[in-house]
Amino acid sequence: MPRPRLILASASPRRAEILRDAGFTFKTLAAAIDETPHPGESPSAHVKRLAVSKALAAAARVKTSAIVIGADTVVVVGGKILGKPKSRADSRRMLRLLSGRSHRVLTGLAVLRIAAGDASRPRRAHLQAAVEATRVWFAPLTNREIADYVATGEPADKAGAYAIQGRAGKFVTRIEGDYFNVVGLPLARLNRMLA
């Protein structure tokens, strides 16, 4: 019996690059879902729900056996969720919040194994979900550093308005946990879930 194909339910080029660099063969199938937090929802519950929703949305479009990976990443500072900035002004606001302090990066991760059904047996699925947390410390940032960084355009589609693997790496003084989680896909946790 052939191995089920691996599907990444994400349009993120960073997640795809992490998987490719780790030697995985996969297809991408972006899943558009509403990412608005529910009232009273904790950041951990929020990212886990979104990861599961993305995996389920992509799986609904797959007719063969597959393993579908869903992920969602947020930055949490002072109990507040920082998703992707809505504007340059929002990017500057987020970076001011991160300046000179620590924050947590949370990634919800879902692995959905689906077995294609046929006339004699229905389609089956098995879902695993987890949340990976990494603590990140930022150096104090000047208004000029923030303005110059925002002007590069890099913060535009990044949770918390920064990319640790990009130009913002020079702001990070320390991390505690999985570096790849900060980029958007906790590779070691994913590998354990796929094993």
HELIX and SHEET records of a PDB file:
HELIX    1   1 PRO A   13  ASP A   21  1                                   9    
HELIX    2   2 PRO A   43  ALA A   59  1                                  17    
HELIX    3   3 ARG A   88  LEU A   98  1                                  11    
HELIX    4   4 ASN A  143  ALA A  151  1                                   9    
HELIX    5   5 GLU A  154  ASP A  157  5                                   4    
HELIX    6   6 ALA A  159  ALA A  161  5                                   3    
HELIX    7   7 ARG A  167  PHE A  171  5                                   5    
HELIX    8   8 TYR A  179  VAL A  183  1                                   5    
HELIX    9   9 LEU A  187  LEU A  194  1                                   8    
SHEET    1   A 4 LYS A  27  THR A  28  0                                        
SHEET    2   A 4 ARG A   5  LEU A   8  1                                        
SHEET    3   A 4 ALA A  66  VAL A  77  1                                        
SHEET    4   A 4 LYS A  80  LEU A  82 -1                                        
SHEET    1   B 6 LYS A  27  THR A  28  0                                        
SHEET    2   B 6 ARG A   5  LEU A   8  1                                        
SHEET    3   B 6 ALA A  66  VAL A  77  1                                        
SHEET    4   B 6 SER A 102  ALA A 115 -1                                        
SHEET    5   B 6 ARG A 124  PHE A 138 -1                                        
SHEET    6   B 6 VAL A 172  GLU A 176 -1                                        
END                                                                             
